[in-house]
Amino acid sequence: MRILVVGGGGREHALCWAIANSPLCDQLFCAPGNAGIAGIAECVPISAEDIEALVTYAVDKAIDFVVVGPEAPLVAGLADRLNEASIKVFGPSAAAAQLEGSKAYMKDMLARSGVPTAAYGRFTNAERAKAYITEQGAPIVVKADGLAAGKGVILCDTIEDAHAAVDTMMADKAFGDAGNEVVVEEFLEGEEASFFVLVDGTYALPLASAQDHKAVGDGDVGPNTGGMGAYSPAPVMTAALETEVMDSIIMPSVKAMADAGTRYVGVLYAGLMITKTGPKLLEYNVRFGDPECQVLMMRLRSDILPALIAASDGHLSKFDLRWHDDAALVVVMAANGYPGSYNKGSEIHGLSAINSHKDSVIFHSGTQVNEGKVIAAAGRVLGITAMGKSVTEAQRKAYAVVDAIEWSEGFCRKDIGWRAVAREQGS
């Protein structure tokens, strides 16, 4: 098969890495790709959001199957256009992708289907949002309704902070049109975890759990990012809890989407808060997480490509995927200044050091090749991923590779996996 992966981040590098190992894959293309992906696929200079150019390319190159990585092209209708062109695709329709494209849409769907989630209000008027905040009290959470690259969520300790968050989103347009509407949510206490499933419209196949690190600084301090690291599995997600999540959250959502005439096909990423009263859904994403995808693909023993095709064809119930018992952990290296302003173009040295480290892979995110040199071209740049018998061992292996990379213009968190490590060490 001729496979096209859409996107150019660490998630897409991990997907290409997994798909390239499938005996079903004869030729692999990636649009636009990055310096790491170029080693395993033919990179195509087409933006992931250039819908018409991607469809034209898929038709002209007789692509058999398209795997869409990022959320933006899905929300913009790439899967719909590919289906219209008779190109098989893994990813939801634009209507179904509103599960991530609009937090207000998602919350309304959850309310209709009885899925446990935080109490909320949705507002297009800033003063009404502030009045609701004052009535509810703090702490409280303010979210931009639309896509904001994982950064449109502000946790507010005081009413004044929450009012300021509303102004940041609605008046200052910090997240562009994504903040035209805001969702104000009850603050939930507990431990966060991510749970992934493949969905074929009616059936959901559980994948695995992970735990992300959104804050930029050690100890989970500082502004939210697209993700500074992750590990899998998440110890908090026991087998019993996974069953509860499937029964009370995933399957009611899948049924609600089908009943509404917006059958969901693709990967569904459930962001969960494990509270004292059980799991509650924080958000749905309509794609593999980044950097969670990196640890999932490292742990997956089965061939991912047949499962993705089965989801597209509506035959997932016939599949069962196998996973390594070992843990996987990824440390994101980002450009100094991220998630604020940062410089591009700095050269990265020492990437060949990975050859001497067993059970480790460097997944590229924001990299380009310039005159034979690998340079940083985005905020999040590399994902150093390793496997071990425990999260503690995977953490040690990942940071050993980080220490071998020479990039003075970059940084990383030094505590990825700290919750799991504390559990393993009994502290």
C-alpha positions in Angstrom: 0.0 0.0 0.0 1.0 3.6 -0.6 0.4 5.5 2.7 0.3 9.2 3.3 0.7 10.6 6.8 -0.4 14.2 7.2 1.5 16.4 9.7 5.0 17.2 10.7 5.4 16.8 14.4 6.6 14.2 16.9 3.2 12.5 16.7 3.6 12.0 13.0 7.2 10.9 13.3 6.0 8.2 15.8 3.2 7.2 13.4 5.5 7.0 10.4 8.0 5.0 12.5 5.3 2.4 13.4 3.7 2.3 9.9 7.0 2.0 8.1 7.5 -1.3 10.0 4.2 -2.8 8.6 4.5 -5.4 5.9 1.4 -3.7 4.3 3.3 -0.5 3.7 5.1 -0.4 0.3 5.7 3.3 0.1 5.4 5.9 2.8 4.9 9.7 2.3 4.5 12.5 4.8 3.2 16.0 4.3 5.1 18.1 5.3 7.2 15.9 7.5 10.4 16.9 9.3 14.1 16.1 9.4 13.5 12.9 11.4 10.7 11.7 9.3 12.8 12.2 6.1 14.8 9.2 7.2 11.9 6.8 6.8 9.4 8.5 4.5 9.3 10.7 1.4 8.5 14.2 2.7 6.1 16.3 0.6 6.2 20.1 0.9 2.5 20.5 1.5 1.1 22.1 4.7 -1.0 19.9 6.8 -3.8 22.5 6.6 -3.7 22.9 2.8 -6.7 20.7 2.2 -7.1 21.0 -1.5 -3.4 20.4 -2.2 -3.4 17.3 0.0 -6.4 15.8 -1.8 -4.9 16.6 -5.2 -1.6 15.0 -4.2 -3.4 11.9 -2.8 -5.3 11.5 -6.0 -2.4 12.2 -8.4 0.0 9.8 -6.5 -2.7 7.0 -6.2 -2.4 7.0 -2.4 -4.2 4.0 -0.9 -4.6 5.2 2.7 -4.2 8.6 4.5 -3.5 8.9 8.2 -4.3 12.4 9.5 -2.2 13.4 12.5 -3.2 16.9 13.6 -6.6 18.2 14.6 -6.8 21.3 12.5 -7.1 19.7 9.1 -9.7 17.3 10.5 -11.8 20.2 11.8 -11.4 21.8 8.4 -12.8 18.8 6.6 -9.8 16.9 5.2 -11.4 13.5 5.9 -14.6 14.6 4.1 -12.7 15.8 1.1 -10.6 12.6 0.9 -13.7 10.4 1.1 -15.4 12.5 -1.7 -12.3 11.7 -3.8 -12.6 8.0 -3.0 -9.4 8.0 -0.9 -9.6 5.8 2.2 -8.7 7.9 5.3 -8.2 7.4 9.1 -9.8 10.4 10.9 -13.2 11.8 11.7 -15.4 14.0 9.6 -15.5 17.7 10.2 -18.8 17.3 12.0 -17.4 14.6 14.3 -14.2 16.5 14.8 -16.2 19.2 16.6 -15.6 17.1 19.7 -12.2 18.9 19.8 -13.0 21.8 17.5 -15.6 23.2 20.0 -15.4 22.6 23.7 -18.9 23.9 24.0 -20.2 21.4 21.5 -18.3 18.6 23.4 -19.7 19.6 26.8 -23.3 19.8 25.4 -22.8 16.3 23.9 -21.6 15.0 27.3 -24.5 16.5 29.1 -27.0 14.9 26.7 -25.4 11.4 27.0 -24.9 11.5 30.8 -21.1 11.3 30.7 -19.6 12.3 34.0 -17.8 15.7 33.5 -17.3 19.0 35.3 -20.3 21.4 35.6 -20.0 24.2 33.1 -21.4 27.3 31.4 -20.7 28.5 27.9 -20.6 32.2 27.0 -20.2 34.5 24.0 -20.6 37.5 26.2 -17.7 38.4 28.5 -19.7 40.1 31.2 -22.1 37.1 31.5 -19.1 34.8 31.8 -17.7 37.0 34.6 -21.0 37.0 36.4 -21.2 33.2 36.2 -17.6 33.0 37.6 -18.5 35.3 40.5 -21.5 33.2 41.3 -19.6 29.9 41.2 -16.5 31.1 43.0 -12.9 29.9 42.7 -10.8 27.9 41.9 -12.4 27.6 38.5 -11.3 26.8 34.9 -11.7 29.1 31.8 -11.3 27.5 28.4 -11.3 28.9 24.9 -14.0 27.2 22.9 -11.9 26.6 19.7 -8.6 25.1 18.8 -5.7 26.7 20.6 -2.8 24.2 20.1 -3.4 22.7 23.6 -2.8 26.1 25.3 -6.4 27.5 25.6 -7.0 26.4 29.2 -6.4 28.6 32.2 -6.7 27.3 35.7 -7.7 30.2 38.0 -7.1 30.3 41.8 -9.2 33.4 42.3 -12.2 35.1 40.8 -10.0 38.0 39.7 -7.7 35.6 37.9 -10.7 34.1 36.1 -12.1 37.5 35.1 -8.7 38.3 33.7 -8.6 35.0 31.8 -11.9 35.9 30.2 -10.5 39.2 29.0 -7.3 37.5 27.8 -9.4 35.2 25.6 -12.4 37.4 24.5 -11.0 40.9 24.5 -7.3 40.5 23.9 -7.8 37.6 21.5 -4.8 35.7 22.9 -6.0 32.6 21.1 -7.6 34.3 18.1 -11.1 33.3 17.1 -10.8 30.3 19.4 -11.7 32.7 22.2 -14.9 34.1 20.7 -16.7 31.8 23.0 -15.5 30.5 26.4 -16.4 27.6 28.5 -16.2 28.1 32.3 -15.9 24.8 34.2 -15.9 23.6 37.7 -12.4 22.9 39.0 -12.0 19.1 39.5 -9.5 17.7 42.0 -7.7 14.4 41.4 -5.0 13.0 39.1 -5.1 13.5 35.4 -4.6 10.7 32.9 -5.1 10.2 29.2 -6.9 7.1 27.7 -6.9 6.3 24.0 -9.3 4.2 21.9 -9.8 3.5 18.2 -13.4 4.0 17.0 -15.1 2.7 13.8 -18.4 4.5 14.2 -20.0 2.1 16.6 -17.3 0.0 18.2 -14.4 1.2 20.3 -11.1 -0.7 20.7 -9.1 0.3 23.9 -5.5 1.2 23.3 -3.5 2.3 26.4 -3.2 5.0 29.0 -0.7 7.7 29.4 0.0 10.8 31.5 1.1 14.1 30.0 3.0 17.0 31.5 1.4 20.2 30.2 3.1 22.9 32.4 6.4 24.2 31.1 8.4 24.0 34.4 9.5 21.3 36.8 7.0 20.6 39.5 4.2 21.4 37.1 4.6 25.2 37.3 4.4 27.9 34.7 2.1 28.3 31.6 0.6 25.3 29.8 2.4 24.0 26.7 1.5 21.5 23.9 3.2 18.9 26.2 6.6 18.7 27.7 6.7 14.9 28.2 4.6 11.8 28.9 4.8 8.2 30.0 2.7 5.1 29.5 1.0 3.3 31.1 -0.4 5.6 33.7 -0.3 3.7 37.0 -3.5 5.4 38.2 -5.4 3.7 35.3 -6.0 0.2 36.7 -7.8 -2.5 34.6 -11.0 -1.9 36.6 -10.8 1.9 36.0 -10.2 1.4 32.3 -13.4 -0.8 32.2 -15.3 1.9 34.0 -14.1 4.6 31.6 -15.1 2.4 28.6 -18.6 1.8 30.1 -19.4 5.2 31.5 -17.5 7.6 29.2 -16.3 6.2 25.9 -19.2 4.0 24.7 -22.0 6.5 25.7 -20.1 9.2 23.7 -19.7 6.9 20.7 -23.4 6.1 20.8 -24.4 9.7 21.2 -22.3 10.7 18.2 -23.9 8.0 16.1 -27.4 8.8 17.2 -26.8 12.5 16.3 -25.8 11.4 12.7 -22.1 12.3 13.2 -20.6 8.8 13.5 -17.1 9.0 14.9 -14.3 7.3 13.1 -10.7 7.6 14.2 -8.7 7.8 17.4 -10.4 9.3 20.4 -8.2 10.7 23.1 -10.0 11.0 26.5 -8.5 13.5 28.9 -9.6 12.3 32.3 -9.6 13.5 35.9 -9.6 10.6 38.4 -11.6 12.1 41.3 -12.6 10.6 44.6 -16.0 9.8 43.1 -14.6 8.2 39.9 -13.3 9.2 36.5 -14.6 12.4 34.9 -14.0 13.6 31.3 -12.1 16.8 31.0 -11.9 16.9 27.2 -11.9 14.9 24.0 -9.2 15.2 21.4 -9.8 13.8 17.9 -6.2 12.7 17.3 -3.3 10.9 19.0 -1.7 13.2 21.6 1.7 14.7 21.1 3.8 13.6 22.9 1.6 10.7 24.1 1.7 9.1 20.7 5.4 8.6 21.0 5.1 6.5 24.1 2.1 4.6 22.7 3.9 3.6 19.5 7.0 2.5 21.5 4.9 0.2 23.6 2.8 -1.3 20.8 3.8 -4.8 19.8 1.1 -5.2 17.1 1.1 -3.8 13.6 -0.8 -0.5 13.9 -1.7 -0.2 10.2 -4.3 -3.0 9.9 -6.1 -1.5 13.0 -6.2 1.9 11.5 -7.6 0.5 8.2 -10.2 -1.6 10.2 -11.4 1.6 12.0 -11.8 3.3 8.6 -13.7 0.2 7.2 -15.9 -0.3 10.3 -14.4 -3.7 11.3 -12.6 -2.9 14.5 -14.5 -5.6 16.5 -12.2 -8.2 14.9 -9.1 -6.7 16.3 -7.1 -7.1 19.5 -3.8 -5.2 19.9 -0.8 -6.5 22.0 1.3 -4.2 24.1 4.7 -4.4 25.8 4.5 -4.7 29.5 7.5 -2.3 29.8 6.9 1.4 30.4 7.8 4.1 27.9 8.7 7.7 28.7 9.3 10.7 26.4 11.1 14.0 27.3 10.4 16.9 25.0 13.2 19.3 24.2 12.0 22.7 23.3 13.5 26.0 22.2 14.4 28.5 24.9 11.5 30.8 25.5 8.8 28.3 24.6 5.8 28.5 25.0 6.4 32.3 24.6 8.6 33.8 21.9 11.6 31.8 20.8 14.3 31.8 18.1 14.4 29.4 15.2 17.4 28.2 13.2 19.8 27.0 15.9 21.8 23.8 15.1 21.4 20.6 17.1 24.4 18.4 17.6 24.8 14.9 19.1 21.7 13.2 17.6 23.9 10.3 16.5 24.4 9.6 20.3 21.1 7.6 20.2 22.9 4.8 18.4 24.7 3.9 21.6 21.5 3.9 23.8 19.4 0.7 23.8 15.6 0.9 23.8 15.6 4.6 22.9 14.3 6.6 19.9 14.6 10.3 19.1 11.3 11.5 17.6 11.6 14.8 15.7 9.0 17.5 16.0 10.1 20.9 14.9 13.2 20.2 12.9 14.5 20.9 9.4 17.6 20.0 7.5 19.6 23.0 6.2 22.8 22.3 4.3 23.1 19.0 5.9 22.6 20.4 9.4 19.6 19.6 11.7 18.1 22.9 12.9 15.3 23.8 15.3 12.3 25.1 13.4 9.5 25.3 16.1 8.8 25.5 19.8 8.9 21.8 20.6 11.7 20.3 18.7 12.6 16.7 19.9 11.0 13.9 21.8 13.5 11.7 23.5 11.7 8.4 24.1 12.9 5.3 26.0 11.5 2.0 27.3 12.3 0.3 30.6 11.0 -2.3 33.0 9.6 0.6 35.1 8.9 4.3 34.6 12.0 4.9 36.7 14.2 2.9 34.3 12.6 4.5 31.2 13.2 7.9 32.8 16.9 7.1 33.4 17.4 5.9 29.8 15.6 8.9 28.3 17.6 11.5 30.3 20.9 9.7 29.4 20.1 10.5 25.7 19.1 14.1 26.6 22.5 14.6 28.3 24.2 13.4 25.1 22.5 15.9 22.9 24.3 19.2 22.4 21.9 22.1 22.0 22.5 25.1 24.1 19.5 26.9 22.7 17.1 24.3 24.0 15.7 23.1 27.4 13.6 20.4 28.9 11.8 19.5 32.1 14.0 17.4 34.4 11.1 15.6 36.2 9.1 13.9 33.5 7.4 10.9 35.1 7.8 12.1 38.7 4.3 10.9 39.8 4.9 7.3 38.6 8.5 7.3 39.9 7.3 8.4 43.3 4.8 5.5 43.3 7.4 3.0 42.3 9.8 4.2 45.0 7.0 4.2 47.6 7.2 7.9 48.4 
